[in-house]
Amino acid sequence: MKIYQIHTKQNVPISVEEAWNFLSNARNLGNITPSYMNFNILSGADRPVYAGQLIQYTVTPISNIKMKWVTEIISVKEGEYFVDEQKYGPYALWHHKHFIKAIPGGVEMEDIVDYVVPAGFLGRLAHPYLVQPKLDEIFEYRKKALEEKFGVYKAPTETTTTLKQDIIA
């Protein structure tokens, strides 16, 4: 079993509270997922994120093949992170950690996804040609959607003031 990883970071010019409220609300997933994937929540997104929460949805990632996906929120620390795992879906393993951290002028959002493709050897053969490019495309779409919604982060510039003191002796 080969475990692959996606690791992304994005800075956004919003508060931790605003980032948390948006990212921890499963109803917003459709806003940061390419429309061709036909993301549709079936159940579980009616309350704020909590450990044990099951979210069921359908996606159409490739060639109009509709797939059911069920994830469970396995860990939450409000305002800092949450972790979801696939219980049923297209991957043999999907473990997704979402982190939010305050930085000067906004927040840093970090995603770490560990995943295993299905179908053993054939899945590993398809990974660099089908799975990895599709995941890269989805996370790039997400980055652009978040920039469109919240703006582009610009690091604050530090201004240094030097005080000159005359020493009177």
LINNOR-V916836 format. One record per backbone hydrogen bond with DSSP energy under -1.0 kcal/mol. CO is the residue of the C=O (numbers start at 1). NH is the residue of the N-H. E is the energy in kcal/mol with one decimal. If there is no record, write none. Layout:
co: [CO;CO]
nh: [NH;NH]
e: [E;E]
This chain:
co: [4;6;8;10;12;12;15;16;17;18;19;20;22;25;26;28;29;34;35;37;40;43;50;53;55;56;56;57;58;59;62;67;69;70;70;71;72;73;75;77;77;80;81;82;83;83;84;85;88;93;94;95;96;97;98;99;101;103;106;107;108;109;110;111;112;113;114;115;116;116;119;119;120;121;122;123;126;127;130;131;132;133;134;135;136;137;138;139;140;141;142;143;144;145;146;147]
nh: [115;113;111;109;14;107;19;20;21;22;23;24;25;28;29;31;32;37;38;60;58;56;53;73;71;42;43;69;40;67;65;59;57;87;88;55;85;52;83;80;81;100;77;98;74;75;96;72;70;116;86;114;84;112;82;110;108;106;103;12;101;10;99;8;97;6;95;4;92;93;122;123;124;125;126;127;130;132;134;135;136;137;138;139;140;141;142;143;144;145;146;147;148;149;150;151]
e: [-2.4;-2.8;-2.6;-3.4;-2.0;-2.6;-2.5;-3.1;-2.8;-1.8;-3.0;-2.5;-1.0;-2.4;-1.7;-1.1;-1.2;-1.8;-2.2;-2.9;-2.5;-2.4;-2.0;-2.8;-2.5;-3.3;-1.7;-3.2;-2.3;-3.3;-2.3;-2.3;-2.7;-3.7;-1.7;-2.8;-2.3;-4.0;-2.4;-2.6;-2.2;-3.0;-2.9;-2.7;-2.5;-1.2;-3.1;-2.8;-3.3;-2.1;-2.4;-2.6;-2.6;-2.2;-1.7;-2.3;-3.2;-2.3;-2.6;-2.5;-2.0;-2.4;-3.0;-2.3;-3.0;-2.4;-2.6;-3.1;-2.2;-1.3;-1.3;-1.0;-2.3;-2.0;-2.0;-1.5;-2.8;-3.0;-1.4;-2.6;-2.7;-2.2;-2.3;-2.6;-2.1;-2.4;-2.3;-2.1;-2.2;-2.8;-2.5;-2.0;-2.5;-2.1;-3.0;-2.3]
